[in-house]
Amino acid sequence: MAAGLVIAQLRAQMSLAGHAAKPRLGLLYITDYYADEAAAILAHLREELPMVKDWSGTVGVGVAANNAEYFDEPGMALMLCDIPQDQYRVFSGAQVLPSSFVAQSALVHADPQTPELAELIAEMAGRTRSNYLFGGLTASRHQSAQFAWQQPEGAPVAQGYTGVFRGGLSGVAWSPELQILSRVTQGCAPISKERQITEAEGHVVYQLDGMPALDVLLADLNVSLSEPQAALRAVRATLVGLSSPGQQGVGRTGSFGVDVLVRHIVGLDPARKGVAIADRVEAGQKLAFCQRNLQAAKADLRRICAEIREELEPETLSLETAHALAASEAEATPHPARRIAGAVYVSCSGRGGPHFGGPSAELQWIRHALGDVPLVGFFASGEIAHRHLYGYTGVLTVFTTPDESASLSS
């Protein structure tokens, strides 16, 4: 029934002017309520939409479609892309990216249980000209699943091939002809000044600015191990923001820069005054303790939307165009001045639901900034941007092809 409703909505949109007339690529996201039926869903969609030859997507605890999110409930979101075949390639562990294809960037989905995942993401980024990936990790309380289907022209389908995979990476690589504009929005705010890691081993930080790391943490939180319950509650609510030398850490406004990677505190070492975090660390990196912060997340989401809008809008606009771009959310429509064919938004599962203060508030802000452009995405267990794995972030990517050779429907 869900697939039938999605198909009916898409067919209605495709009958309108300006939407994908001959879509070839489908981006499919389902909530984990449907994870056990992933193969059956893809088979049904392929049968009902035979013009769509290639498919990519994954499972999340929530999905996003245009200005709405469906979080912790049955949900399905599908965007059909009218993109020339030579401008993209679907890849997975069973379909490696051919060496003949020049990839400028890539949409990536990954299984969070994959060993050495951070290294695989960095390696995949190195295969693109821009060294830029965007996407996220599958989030499911049931089965993990990724969609990756690209059938070569005239080639038979291998026996048992369903296009649904578990483990590793999959996604879509884009050629230089398909232009994108992407931004990362942070969801945490620093609660301490930024310090340099001066001693570390593996996952454990022992010294910050030459002082015992555990002592620094307790002082910043204003707690003591003599009151273990209060200290434990404070530490559990605290994370760390990491950045490397030369990267943008805590900015002048006191907020995190795009290069900061937020990681959990996973343990304390009272004997050696160490703080263990969920990532490998090295001396020379910068660290700031942080916490999830709703107001900071709202402000940063508005910031990236404004940056994308300002970069796409020309410096001078006709009066008619200016009125169209300044229309209310209810009246907002895609406008050629912004050159946005569609968008993909991957948000952390910790940001979904009521976190932003109301149903679908996060998606409605994006729609208000960009207009009613086709948008699809999911709520992930980790977000991928550049060559890194992020946490508590949102990754907004818009397709900005300057001509009319690509269009999308969602």
Number of C-alpha atoms within 10 A of each C-alpha: 6 13 17 12 11 16 16 12 13 18 15 9 16 19 11 10 8 14 21 24 19 17 24 19 26 26 22 26 28 29 28 29 21 21 22 13 13 26 18 14 18 21 14 13 19 17 11 13 16 11 12 19 17 26 25 27 29 35 33 35 26 30 33 30 23 24 21 17 25 22 22 17 14 16 22 27 25 25 26 28 24 22 19 15 11 10 17 23 23 24 24 26 13 12 14 11 19 10 8 6 14 18 26 23 27 29 22 27 31 31 25 21 13 13 11 10 18 17 13 17 22 17 13 18 24 15 18 19 13 14 18 22 26 27 29 32 29 30 26 24 12 13 16 24 28 30 28 30 28 19 16 10 7 6 7 8 11 8 6 6 11 16 21 21 22 19 18 19 22 29 26 26 23 22 19 16 14 19 14 19 15 21 20 24 24 28 26 26 24 23 18 19 12 20 18 20 23 19 21 21 13 11 18 24 27 23 23 26 15 12 14 18 26 22 20 20 21 15 12 13 16 10 19 15 12 8 9 11 12 12 16 14 11 15 21 13 12 20 23 24 25 25 25 18 10 9 14 14 24 24 11 8 7 14 17 27 20 20 21 23 22 30 20 18 20 15 15 17 14 11 7 13 18 25 23 22 20 15 16 12 22 17 16 17 19 26 26 25 25 21 20 20 14 16 13 18 24 18 13 22 23 17 14 21 21 15 13 19 17 12 12 17 16 10 7 8 12 8 8 8 14 13 11 17 23 13 14 13 17 10 12 18 17 18 17 15 15 19 17 24 29 27 24 23 25 28 31 25 25 17 19 25 19 13 16 16 11 9 16 19 19 26 19 18 17 23 22 21 20 25 27 20 22 23 27 27 32 35 33 33 23 24 27 28 29 22 19 20 22 26 24 22 29 31 24 25 22 22 19 19 18 16 10 12 11 22 23 26 26 25
